[in-house]
Amino acid sequence: MRNSFGNIFTVTTFGESHGAAVGGVIDGMPAGIEIDMEFVQHELDRRKPGQSKITTARNETDKVEILSGLFEGKTTGCPIGFVVRNQNQHSADYDNLKNLFRPSHADFTYFSKYGIRDHRGGGRSSARETISRVVAGAFAKLALKKLGIDIKAFTRQVGNLKIEQDYQSLNLDEVENNPVRCPDQHMAEKMEQLIMQVKSEGDTIGGVISCVVKGCPVGLGEPAFDKLHAALGAAMLSINAVKGFEYGCGFEGVAQRGSQQNDLFVNHDGRVTTTTNRSGGIQGGISNGQDIYFNVAFKPVATLLMPQPTVDINGDSAVVNPKGRHDPCVLPRAVPVVEAMAAMVILDFYLIDKAYR
């Protein structure tokens, strides 16, 4: 089981949903970076459960403890160990699921592969594992901030409700002003109402998160097997419930002709740039200095608070009737996870490029 991510900047994560804690070890973090622990905790607070009526009611403080790698508020270049302790597990809620395979969960595939599984909240396959990603991503963000690189994600779509505007016409500073994390306040209200309706029915709903990387320098990524967009795609597709990734014009661009799609080069004040950015800031697998933007599709949460037919570990027919506390829509809490994964990829590829040069 691979539990490490990255090449030079890496994070190795550990822990299960209903275990003692989740945590990780960050390695390859540049030395001398000032670490604002209030910022790191704030990033975790954006991800934690119980934020609003449209998220799971699990009540976790999710306080991060740094075990190593910091001295007088700065990184030392040594591995950074951290832990977030679980405090509000209701493991008994999962007793009736011990021998059942929940539809569209990892239960069947995990059990088939390893011959054992932690049925309490999904164990290692739980989205609670993303805590470690958010902590590591917060450290990556602080390193990128020194380079003038900024990353912001937001909820673009919930169900059929979608923001049609280009991200450039949106005020992304509005993202944190509503529980859905949508920069369009009017649309956010509609999205929240839809999520509440779905929740009242015991059902769930999915959607799309958009992410924008500003200030990325030219030259990150490789032209063959380590394309920058491929790394971003792999990072996003490793997040729980993600079903799709597109960057630039993505799938909508296939309806256009090349003459409509191409980004034309111009000389602007002695600097080569492009008149448009349909490529999404990446050409030939390498960043071109424009904004990098992409969309991540999340499926509806697989746990429904309603009976569903299934089979047990012996292959006999059964009915799964989950209890517990679950998100009716994962998007609001997934926004900081998308940002974290993007930050780790960009910092990792920056360090790779720096090593080459």
C-alpha positions as CSV (number, residue, x, y, z in Angstrom):
1,M,0.0,0.0,0.0
2,R,1.6,3.3,-1.1
3,N,1.1,6.1,1.4
4,S,3.6,8.6,0.2
5,F,3.1,11.5,-2.3
6,G,5.6,13.6,-4.2
7,N,9.2,13.5,-5.5
8,I,11.3,16.1,-3.7
9,F,8.6,17.6,-1.5
10,T,6.9,14.5,-0.1
11,V,4.3,13.6,2.5
12,T,3.8,10.2,4.0
13,T,0.4,9.9,5.7
14,F,-1.0,7.4,8.3
15,G,-4.1,6.8,10.4
16,E,-7.7,5.6,10.0
17,S,-11.1,7.3,10.5
18,H,-11.8,5.7,13.9
19,G,-8.2,5.0,15.0
20,A,-6.3,7.1,17.6
21,A,-5.1,9.7,15.2
22,V,-4.2,10.7,11.6
23,G,-1.0,12.3,10.7
24,G,2.0,12.4,8.5
25,V,5.7,13.2,7.8
26,I,6.6,16.0,5.4
27,D,10.0,15.7,3.9
28,G,11.9,18.0,1.4
29,M,10.4,21.2,2.8
30,P,12.9,24.0,2.2
31,A,14.7,25.3,5.4
32,G,14.1,28.8,6.7
33,I,10.5,29.1,5.8
34,E,8.5,31.0,8.4
35,I,5.5,28.9,9.5
36,D,2.3,30.6,10.6
37,M,0.7,27.9,12.7
38,E,-2.6,30.0,12.8
39,F,-2.7,29.7,9.0
40,V,-2.0,25.9,9.1
41,Q,-4.8,25.5,11.7
42,H,-7.1,27.7,9.7
43,E,-6.6,25.5,6.7
44,L,-7.6,22.5,8.8
45,D,-10.6,24.4,10.1
46,R,-11.8,24.9,6.6
47,R,-11.8,21.1,6.1
48,K,-13.0,19.9,9.5
49,P,-16.5,18.4,10.0
50,G,-19.4,20.2,11.8
51,Q,-18.8,23.6,10.1
52,S,-22.4,24.1,9.1
53,K,-25.8,22.5,8.7
54,I,-24.7,21.2,5.2
55,T,-21.8,19.2,6.5
56,T,-21.5,16.1,8.7
57,A,-22.3,16.6,12.4
58,R,-19.1,14.8,13.5
59,N,-17.6,17.1,16.1
60,E,-13.9,17.1,15.8
61,T,-11.6,20.0,16.8
62,D,-8.9,18.7,14.4
63,K,-6.0,20.4,16.2
64,V,-2.7,19.8,14.6
65,E,0.4,19.0,16.8
66,I,3.8,19.5,15.2
67,L,6.3,16.9,16.5
68,S,9.5,17.9,14.6
69,G,11.1,20.0,11.9
70,L,10.4,23.5,13.3
71,F,12.6,25.7,15.4
72,E,11.8,29.2,16.5
73,G,8.9,29.3,14.0
74,K,10.9,28.3,10.9
75,T,11.5,25.0,9.1
76,T,14.9,23.4,9.7
77,G,15.0,21.3,6.6
78,C,14.4,18.2,8.7
79,P,11.3,15.9,8.4
80,I,8.2,17.6,9.8
81,G,6.2,15.2,11.8
82,F,2.6,16.0,12.8
83,V,-0.5,14.4,14.2
84,V,-4.2,15.2,14.5
85,R,-6.0,13.1,17.2
86,N,-9.4,11.6,16.6
87,Q,-11.7,12.5,19.5
88,N,-15.4,12.1,18.4
89,Q,-15.6,8.6,16.9
90,H,-19.0,6.8,17.1
91,S,-17.6,3.4,16.1
92,A,-20.8,1.6,17.2
93,D,-22.7,3.3,14.4
94,Y,-20.8,0.9,12.0
95,D,-21.4,-2.4,13.8
96,N,-24.2,-3.3,11.5
97,L,-21.9,-2.9,8.5
98,K,-19.2,-5.2,9.7
99,N,-19.9,-7.9,7.2
100,L,-21.6,-5.9,4.5
101,F,-20.3,-4.3,1.3
102,R,-21.6,-0.8,1.1
103,P,-22.6,0.2,-2.5
104,S,-19.9,2.3,-4.3
105,H,-17.6,2.3,-1.3
106,A,-14.1,0.7,-1.1
107,D,-15.4,-2.1,1.1
108,F,-15.5,-4.8,-1.5
109,T,-12.3,-3.9,-3.4
110,Y,-10.3,-3.4,-0.1
111,F,-11.5,-6.7,1.3
112,S,-10.8,-8.5,-1.9
113,K,-7.3,-7.1,-2.1
114,Y,-6.1,-7.3,1.5
115,G,-8.5,-9.9,3.0
116,I,-9.2,-7.6,6.0
117,R,-10.8,-4.2,6.4
118,D,-11.6,-1.7,9.1
119,H,-15.4,-1.3,8.8
120,R,-15.5,1.7,11.1
121,G,-16.1,4.6,8.9
122,G,-14.1,3.0,6.1
123,G,-10.8,3.0,8.0
124,R,-7.9,4.1,5.8
125,S,-10.3,4.7,2.8
126,S,-12.2,7.3,4.8
127,A,-11.9,11.0,3.6
128,R,-10.6,11.7,7.1
129,E,-7.2,10.8,5.6
130,T,-7.3,14.1,3.8
131,I,-6.5,15.9,7.0
132,S,-2.8,14.9,6.4
133,R,-3.0,16.3,2.9
134,V,-4.4,19.7,4.1
135,V,-1.6,20.0,6.7
136,A,1.1,19.3,4.2
137,G,-0.6,21.5,1.6
138,A,-0.6,24.4,4.1
139,F,3.2,24.1,4.5
140,A,3.5,24.0,0.7
141,K,1.3,27.1,0.4
142,L,3.6,29.0,2.8
143,A,6.6,28.1,0.8
144,L,4.9,29.1,-2.5
145,K,3.8,32.4,-0.9
146,K,7.5,33.4,-0.8
147,L,7.6,32.7,-4.5
148,G,4.5,34.8,-5.3
149,I,2.4,31.8,-6.1
150,D,-1.2,31.8,-5.0
151,I,-3.8,29.0,-5.2
152,K,-7.6,29.4,-4.7
153,A,-10.3,26.9,-5.3
154,F,-14.1,27.3,-5.1
155,T,-17.4,25.4,-5.6
156,R,-18.5,26.0,-9.2
157,Q,-21.3,23.5,-9.5
158,V,-23.7,21.5,-7.2
159,G,-26.0,19.1,-9.1
160,N,-27.4,21.1,-12.0
161,L,-26.7,24.5,-10.3
162,K,-23.6,25.9,-12.0
163,I,-21.7,29.2,-12.2
164,E,-21.3,29.9,-16.0
165,Q,-18.9,32.9,-15.6
166,D,-15.2,32.7,-16.3
167,Y,-13.2,32.6,-13.0
168,Q,-11.7,36.0,-14.0
169,S,-15.0,37.7,-13.7
170,L,-15.6,36.3,-10.2
171,N,-14.4,37.7,-6.9
172,L,-12.6,34.8,-5.3
173,D,-12.2,36.7,-2.1
174,E,-16.0,35.9,-1.6
175,V,-15.4,32.1,-1.4
176,E,-15.2,31.9,2.4
177,N,-18.3,34.1,2.9
178,N,-20.8,31.2,2.7
179,P,-20.8,27.6,3.8
180,V,-20.9,26.3,0.2
181,R,-17.6,28.1,-0.7
182,C,-19.1,29.6,-3.9
183,P,-17.9,33.1,-4.9
184,D,-21.4,34.0,-6.3
185,Q,-23.4,34.7,-3.2
186,H,-26.8,34.4,-5.0
187,M,-25.9,31.0,-6.5
188,A,-24.4,29.9,-3.1
189,E,-27.9,30.4,-1.5
190,K,-29.5,28.2,-4.2
191,M,-26.8,25.6,-3.8
192,E,-27.2,25.5,0.0
193,Q,-31.0,25.1,-0.4
194,L,-30.4,22.2,-2.8
195,I,-28.0,20.5,-0.4
196,M,-30.4,20.9,2.5
197,Q,-33.3,19.4,0.4
198,V,-31.1,16.4,-0.6
199,K,-30.0,15.9,3.0
200,S,-33.7,15.9,4.2
201,E,-34.3,13.1,1.8
202,G,-31.4,11.0,3.1
203,D,-29.7,11.4,-0.2
204,T,-26.5,13.0,-1.4
205,I,-25.3,15.1,-4.4
206,G,-22.1,15.9,-6.2
207,G,-20.6,18.7,-8.2
208,V,-17.5,20.5,-9.5
209,I,-14.7,22.4,-7.8
210,S,-12.6,24.8,-9.8
211,C,-9.1,25.8,-8.9
212,V,-6.8,28.7,-10.1
213,V,-3.0,28.9,-9.6
214,K,-1.7,32.4,-10.1
215,G,2.0,33.4,-10.3
216,C,3.3,30.1,-11.5
217,P,6.7,30.6,-13.3
218,V,7.4,29.3,-16.8
219,G,9.1,25.9,-17.0
220,L,7.5,23.6,-14.4
221,G,6.8,20.1,-15.8
222,E,8.4,17.8,-18.3
223,P,7.4,17.2,-21.9
224,A,6.9,13.4,-21.7
225,F,6.0,11.4,-18.7
226,D,6.0,14.1,-16.0
227,K,3.7,16.6,-17.6
228,L,2.5,19.2,-15.1
229,H,-1.1,18.7,-15.9
230,A,-0.8,14.9,-15.6
231,A,0.7,15.4,-12.1
232,L,-2.2,17.7,-11.2
233,G,-4.7,15.3,-12.6
234,A,-3.2,12.3,-10.7
235,A,-3.2,14.4,-7.5
236,M,-6.8,15.4,-7.9
237,L,-8.0,11.9,-8.8
238,S,-6.4,10.6,-5.6
239,I,-8.9,12.6,-3.5
240,N,-11.9,10.6,-2.2
241,A,-15.0,10.8,-4.4
242,V,-13.2,12.5,-7.4
243,K,-14.4,11.2,-10.8
244,G,-13.0,13.6,-13.3
245,F,-10.3,16.2,-14.0
246,E,-10.0,18.8,-16.9
247,Y,-7.7,21.8,-17.3
248,G,-8.0,24.8,-19.6
249,C,-10.9,24.5,-22.0
250,G,-11.1,20.8,-21.2
251,F,-14.0,18.8,-22.7
252,E,-15.8,21.9,-24.0
253,G,-12.9,22.7,-26.2
254,V,-13.4,19.6,-28.4
255,A,-16.3,21.4,-30.2
256,Q,-14.0,24.2,-31.4
257,R,-11.6,24.3,-34.3
258,G,-7.9,24.8,-33.9
259,S,-8.2,28.4,-35.2
260,Q,-10.5,29.0,-32.3
261,Q,-8.5,27.1,-29.7
262,N,-5.0,28.3,-30.2
263,D,-3.4,30.8,-27.8
264,L,-1.5,33.4,-29.9
265,F,1.9,34.6,-28.8
266,V,2.7,38.3,-28.5
267,N,5.5,40.5,-27.2
268,H,4.1,42.5,-24.3
269,D,6.6,45.1,-22.9
270,G,9.5,42.8,-23.9
271,R,8.0,39.7,-22.4
272,V,6.5,36.8,-24.5
273,T,2.9,36.1,-23.5
274,T,-0.3,34.9,-25.0
275,T,-3.5,36.9,-26.0
276,T,-5.7,34.1,-24.5
277,N,-5.3,31.3,-22.1
278,R,-7.4,28.4,-23.4
279,S,-4.5,26.1,-22.7
280,G,-5.0,26.6,-18.9
281,G,-1.5,27.8,-18.3
282,I,0.2,24.6,-19.5
283,Q,1.5,23.8,-22.9
284,G,3.4,20.6,-23.9
285,G,3.2,19.6,-20.2
286,I,5.1,22.6,-19.1
287,S,3.8,25.8,-17.4
288,N,3.8,28.8,-19.6
289,G,3.5,31.6,-17.0
290,Q,-0.3,32.1,-17.4
291,D,-2.8,31.2,-14.8
292,I,-3.3,27.5,-14.4
293,Y,-6.9,26.6,-14.0
294,F,-8.7,23.3,-13.8
295,N,-12.0,21.6,-12.7
296,V,-12.4,18.6,-10.5
297,A,-15.7,16.6,-10.6
298,F,-16.9,15.0,-7.3
299,K,-19.5,12.2,-7.3
300,P,-22.3,12.2,-4.8
301,V,-21.2,10.8,-1.4
302,A,-21.7,7.0,-1.5
303,T,-23.3,6.8,2.0
304,L,-27.0,7.3,1.9
305,L,-29.2,7.4,4.9
306,M,-31.7,5.0,3.3
307,P,-31.8,1.2,2.8
308,Q,-30.0,-0.2,-0.2
309,P,-29.7,-3.8,-1.4
310,T,-26.2,-5.3,-1.3
311,V,-24.4,-8.6,-0.4
312,D,-22.3,-9.6,2.6
313,I,-18.8,-11.0,2.7
314,N,-20.2,-14.5,1.9
315,G,-22.0,-13.2,-1.2
316,D,-25.4,-13.6,0.4
317,S,-28.1,-10.9,-0.3
318,A,-28.5,-8.3,2.4
319,V,-29.7,-4.8,3.0
320,V,-27.4,-2.0,4.1
321,N,-29.0,0.7,6.3
322,P,-26.2,3.1,7.4
323,K,-26.3,5.1,10.5
324,G,-23.9,7.8,11.7
325,R,-23.0,11.3,10.5
326,H,-22.2,11.9,6.9
327,D,-21.9,14.8,4.4
328,P,-24.8,15.2,2.0
329,C,-22.3,17.0,-0.3
330,V,-18.6,16.7,0.0
331,L,-17.7,19.9,-2.0
332,P,-17.6,22.6,0.7
333,R,-15.1,20.6,2.7
334,A,-13.2,19.4,-0.4
335,V,-12.2,22.9,-1.5
336,P,-9.2,23.2,0.9
337,V,-8.2,19.6,-0.1
338,V,-8.1,20.5,-3.8
339,E,-5.9,23.6,-2.9
340,A,-3.6,21.5,-0.8
341,M,-3.0,18.9,-3.5
342,A,-2.4,21.6,-6.1
343,A,0.1,23.4,-3.7
344,M,2.1,20.2,-3.1
345,V,2.3,19.5,-6.9
346,I,3.4,23.0,-7.7
347,L,6.0,23.2,-5.0
348,D,7.3,19.7,-5.8
349,F,7.7,20.6,-9.5
350,Y,9.3,23.9,-8.6
351,L,11.9,22.1,-6.5
352,I,12.5,19.6,-9.3
353,D,13.0,22.4,-11.9
354,K,15.3,24.2,-9.5
355,A,17.4,21.0,-9.1
356,Y,17.7,20.6,-12.8
357,R,18.8,24.1,-13.4
